[in-house]
Amino acid sequence: MNGERIFNTGKVAIGSQYQAPKQVPYMDKDALRLQRAYLDKPQIDWDGIGIVAFVLLVVVMAVIVYAIGGAA
């Protein structure tokens, strides 16, 4: 707001050096927790994905072996 509202008396420019205080937003614990939840990247559980993929592969192989063995 420097220079926006200056009152000039002819000799003195009143308000020419005024600087508005910096505005700091108020953050309570809930707001900080929400920001942390939005900003933190979720961790990927690669162990769980590997186990599920392995079990799925075994099931598919068992179905294929059963289909081939049952057809003969």
C-alpha positions in Angstrom: 0.0 0.0 0.0 3.0 2.3 -0.4 1.8 5.6 -1.9 -1.8 4.7 -2.3 -3.3 6.9 0.4 -1.0 9.8 0.8 -2.2 13.1 2.3 -0.1 15.9 1.1 -0.2 19.1 3.2 2.1 21.0 0.9 5.1 20.5 3.1 4.7 17.0 4.4 3.5 13.9 2.6 1.6 12.1 5.4 1.5 8.3 4.9 4.1 8.1 2.2 6.3 5.7 4.3 3.5 3.6 5.5 3.8 -0.2 5.0 0.9 -2.5 5.7 1.7 -5.4 8.0 2.3 -8.7 6.3 -0.8 -10.9 6.5 -0.1 -14.3 7.9 -2.9 -16.8 7.6 -4.0 -18.5 10.8 -3.4 -22.3 10.7 -4.8 -24.5 13.4 -3.9 -28.2 13.9 -6.7 -29.4 11.7 -5.8 -27.2 8.8 -2.1 -28.3 9.0 -3.2 -32.0 9.1 -5.4 -31.5 6.0 -2.5 -29.8 4.1 -0.1 -32.6 5.1 -2.6 -35.2 3.9 -3.1 -33.5 0.6 0.6 -32.8 0.0 2.2 -36.1 1.1 2.4 -38.6 -1.6 0.9 -42.0 -0.7 3.4 -44.8 -0.3 3.0 -47.7 -2.7 3.0 -51.2 -1.0 5.1 -53.1 -3.6 5.2 -56.2 -1.3 1.5 -56.5 -1.3 1.3 -55.9 -5.0 3.9 -58.6 -5.6 2.1 -61.1 -3.4 -1.2 -60.5 -5.2 0.4 -60.8 -8.6 2.2 -64.0 -7.6 -1.0 -65.6 -6.3 -2.9 -64.5 -9.4 -0.2 -66.1 -11.6 -0.3 -69.4 -9.7 -4.1 -69.5 -9.9 -4.0 -68.8 -13.7 -1.4 -71.5 -14.2 -3.4 -73.9 -12.1 -6.5 -73.2 -14.3 -4.5 -73.7 -17.5 -3.0 -77.0 -16.2 -6.4 -78.2 -15.1 -7.9 -77.3 -18.5 -5.2 -79.0 -20.4 -5.2 -82.1 -18.2 -9.0 -82.4 -18.1 -9.2 -82.1 -21.9 -6.9 -85.1 -22.5 
